[in-house]
Amino acid sequence: MGVVTVPESNKQSVAAKRAFRPSSSIRHTPQWPVSDVTSDLTIEVGSATFSLHKVTKFNKLRRKKRNCFTQTRSLLQFPLVSRSGRIRKLVLESKDTNLNLAAVPGGSESFELAAKFCYGVGVQYNSSNIAALRCVAHYLEMTEDLSEKNLEARTEAYLKDSIFNDISNSITVLHSCERLLPVAEEINLVGRLVNAIAVNACKEQLASGLLKLDQSFSCGVPETAKPCDWWGRSLPILKLDFFQRVLSAMKSKGLNHDIISDILMSYARKSLQIIREPNLVKSDSDLQRKQRIVLEAVVGLLPTQANKSSIPISFLSSLLKTAIGSGTSVSCRSDLERRISHLLDQAILEDILIPANIGAMYDTDSVQRIFSMFLNLDECDYRDDDDDEEDAVDESEMAMYDFEGAESPKQSSIFKVSKLMDSYLAEVALDSSLPPSKFIALAELLPDHARVVCDGLYRAVDIFLKV
């Protein structure tokens, strides 16, 4: 009994006509309608059951002499078996007509699309299903060794032509990979998508820079929109581990720190529920733990050049308040305090009113550390902005510029910070539970030359003594 040989180009169409009749009921009841061929293979995927075919007998008329015909019986191997190495092995190894494929990536929906492909039913590839189709093709071993233009090759071609060269599509597909692990990692789909996003982001940065340069020459008004404006808002849909990998790849490929900062702020605002609803998070210990992990990850991804960062101090302050309230690691809180100290001359009172977890109303210890770090900043921190313009002046000139002139950058910053300290002292002085020792430590923290007048300090002391 021989096997009918069907030309490769006609295999799908012959099998589809004989075995598969598409129906609107397929999606709700995953049974495969057949015409004249009885199902001889049942495949279970999760809670769905598919009635399919492995081989079937059919009659074939063979012309002999003149108008006489003889009837022979042959075997046709259906495309599901001919295109899937895994199903072929299972069929050959077991006489059972029931197969259970519980580990199909993407579940029954992905398997249904793969089966449709095998039966010659058109499958539309898009950014929402391509990852699942690529993973199920790997799982079912639908390679070119079994059949030309098999599902694995088709999905790879679509990824290269329509996904990897488009940053928004890459983000969408990477997001869909979150439910396709570990297969998506095994075939390096996740890694390739992460790399594609980082590479395309850098290309967008370059294109945006060239556009601004062109506009500055043509009309003198550079474009203010940042290159991440149209896709950066999509990244927060990613889970934390994928988001970390994307940001790390962007950093390694040299993406501008300002763009990375914008992406991080967008991710934090959307992912940190504790910033929006602190009381709700505090009542749920498991949610609080998850939020703490996200917060520490966001802080760890912040650009290292804190004194040149475009991250506003108000955002850093909100992260620090959240970090203290949620009990993050000491290193996380210290990192935020250091970053705030670099921008302290830009702060307002609200930025440093950090609630305490226990005892006093405000966490004065954290604020004291921030002010101390500001005062102890190395002199080179104030020269960084001038590095590309001219050599540093000699030490005697710098000393005069820093401390003798009220218009010098450093002295001007200290004056601003001293006013901020006096406002802070007046506010915390209202807290009757604040120990005198902590109030005195804050009042004595700034050097004598920091204040031109001491009216603000005297007012704060007066309030503290009256409370």
Residue pairs with C-beta under 8 A, 6 or more apart in sequence:
1 73
1 74
1 75
2 74
2 75
3 74
3 75
3 76
3 77
4 60
4 74
4 75
4 76
6 14
6 76
8 147
8 148
11 79
11 82
11 147
12 79
12 118
12 119
12 120
13 120
15 76
15 78
15 79
15 118
15 119
15 120
16 119
16 120
16 121
18 35
18 36
18 37
18 58
18 76
19 32
19 34
19 35
19 37
19 53
19 56
19 78
19 119
20 32
20 33
20 34
20 116
20 119
20 120
20 121
21 33
21 34
21 35
22 33
22 116
22 121
23 33
25 31
25 33
26 32
26 33
26 112
27 112
30 48
30 49
30 50
30 108
30 112
31 49
31 50
31 51
32 39
32 50
32 51
32 52
32 115
32 119
34 51
34 53
37 53
37 56
37 58
38 56
39 51
39 52
39 53
40 53
40 54
40 55
40 56
40 97
41 51
41 52
41 53
41 54
41 80
41 91
41 97
41 99
42 49
42 50
42 51
42 52
42 97
42 98
42 99
43 49
43 50
43 52
43 87
43 98
43 99
43 100
43 101
43 111
44 50
44 98
44 99
44 100
44 101
44 102
45 101
45 102
45 104
45 107
45 108
45 111
46 102
46 104
46 107
46 108
47 108
48 107
48 108
48 111
48 112
50 111
50 112
50 115
52 78
52 80
52 115
53 78
53 80
54 77
54 78
54 80
54 81
54 87
54 91
54 97
55 75
55 76
55 77
55 78
55 81
56 75
56 76
56 78
57 73
57 74
57 75
58 73
58 74
58 76
59 71
59 72
59 73
60 71
60 72
60 73
60 74
61 69
61 70
61 71
62 69
62 70
62 71
62 72
63 69
64 70
78 118
78 119
79 118
79 119
79 120
79 147
80 87
80 115
80 118
80 119
81 87
81 88
81 91
82 88
82 146
82 147
83 117
83 118
83 142
83 146
83 147
83 150
83 151
84 114
84 118
84 140
84 141
84 142
84 146
85 140
85 141
85 142
85 143
85 145
85 146
86 139
86 140
86 141
87 99
87 140
88 146
90 99
91 99
101 111
103 139
104 110
104 111
104 136
104 139
104 140
105 132
105 135
105 136
105 138
105 139
105 180
105 183
105 184
106 132
106 133
106 135
106 136
106 179
106 180
109 132
110 129
110 132
110 133
110 135
110 136
111 136
113 123
113 129
113 132
113 133
113 136
114 133
114 136
114 137
114 140
114 142
114 151
116 122
116 123
117 123
117 151
117 154
123 133
125 133
125 154
125 155
125 158
125 162
127 162
127 163
127 169
127 172
127 173
127 176
128 172
128 176
129 176
130 155
130 158
130 159
130 163
130 173
131 173
131 176
131 177
131 180
131 184
131 189
132 176
132 180
133 151
133 155
134 152
134 155
134 156
134 159
134 187
134 189
135 180
135 183
135 184
135 187
135 189
136 151
137 150
137 151
137 152
137 154
137 155
138 152
138 183
138 186
138 187
139 183
140 151
142 150
142 151
142 152
143 150
143 152
143 153
144 150
144 152
144 153
159 173
159 189
159 192
162 169
163 169
163 170
163 173
163 193
163 196
164 170
164 192
164 193
164 196
165 196
165 200
166 200
167 196
167 197
167 200
167 201
167 204
167 231
168 230
168 231
168 234
170 193
170 196
170 197
170 200
171 197
171 231
171 234
171 235
171 237
171 238
172 234
173 193
174 190
174 193
174 194
174 197
174 238
174 242
174 246
175 237
175 238
175 242
177 184
177 189
177 190
177 193
177 242
178 238
178 239
178 242
180 189
181 190
184 190
185 191
190 242
190 245
194 242
194 245
194 246
194 249
195 249
197 246
197 249
197 250
198 246
198 249
198 250
198 252
198 253
198 255
199 253
201 227
201 228
201 231
201 250
201 253
201 255
201 259
202 250
202 253
202 254
202 255
204 227
204 228
204 231
205 227
205 255
205 256
205 259
207 227
208 223
208 225
208 226
208 227
211 223
212 222
212 223
215 221
215 222
215 223
216 222
226 232
226 258
226 259
226 262
227 259
228 259
228 262
228 263
232 259
232 262
232 263
232 266
233 266
235 243
235 246
235 263
235 266
235 267
236 243
236 266
236 267
236 270
236 271
238 246
240 271
240 293
240 294
240 297
243 267
244 297
244 301
247 260
247 263
247 264
247 301
248 301
250 259
250 260
250 263
251 260
257 303
257 305
257 308
257 309
257 310
258 309
258 310
260 301
260 303
261 302
261 303
261 309
261 310
261 311
262 310
264 298
264 301
264 302
264 311
265 311
265 315
267 298
268 275
268 294
268 295
268 298
268 315
268 319
269 275
271 294
271 298
272 291
272 294
272 295
272 298
272 322
273 280
273 281
273 287
273 291
274 281
274 288
274 291
274 295
274 322
274 325
274 326
275 318
275 322
278 322
278 325
280 287
281 287
281 288
281 291
281 326
282 288
282 325
288 326
291 326
292 326
292 327
292 328
295 319
295 322
295 323
295 326
295 328
295 332
296 323
296 328
296 329
296 332
298 319
299 319
299 323
299 328
299 332
299 335
299 336
300 332
300 335
302 309
302 311
302 335
302 339
303 309
303 311
306 338
306 339
306 342
306 343
307 342
307 343
307 381
307 384
308 384
308 385
309 339
311 339
312 346
313 340
313 343
313 344
313 346
313 347
313 351
314 348
314 350
314 351
316 336
316 339
316 340
316 343
317 340
317 347
317 350
317 351
317 352
317 354
319 336
320 333
320 336
320 337
320 340
320 354
320 366
321 354
321 355
323 332
323 333
323 336
324 333
324 354
324 355
324 356
324 357
324 363
324 366
325 355
325 357
327 357
333 366
334 369
337 366
337 369
337 370
337 373
338 373
340 347
340 351
340 352
340 370
341 370
341 371
341 373
341 374
341 377
342 374
342 377
342 381
344 370
344 371
344 374
344 413
344 417
344 420
345 374
345 412
345 413
345 414
345 416
345 417
347 420
348 420
349 420
349 423
349 424
349 427
352 367
352 370
352 420
352 424
353 362
353 424
353 427
354 362
354 363
354 366
354 367
355 361
355 362
355 363
356 362
356 363
356 364
357 363
359 433
360 428
360 431
360 433
360 434
360 435
360 438
361 428
361 431
361 433
361 434
362 427
362 428
362 431
362 434
364 428
364 434
364 438
364 439
364 442
365 438
367 424
367 442
368 438
368 441
368 442
368 445
371 417
371 421
371 442
371 445
371 446
372 445
374 417
375 445
375 446
375 447
379 398
379 402
382 402
382 409
382 410
383 392
386 392
392 398
393 401
401 408
401 410
402 408
402 410
402 411
403 410
403 411
403 449
405 411
406 412
406 415
406 452
411 449
414 446
414 447
414 449
414 450
415 450
415 451
415 452
417 446
417 450
418 446
418 450
418 451
418 456
419 456
421 442
421 445
421 446
422 451
422 456
422 457
422 459
422 460
423 456
424 442
425 439
425 442
425 443
425 456
425 457
425 460
425 461
425 464
426 456
426 459
426 460
426 463
428 434
428 439
428 442
429 439
429 460
429 461
429 463
429 464
429 467
430 463
430 467
431 467
432 467
434 464
436 464
439 464
443 457
443 460
443 461
451 457
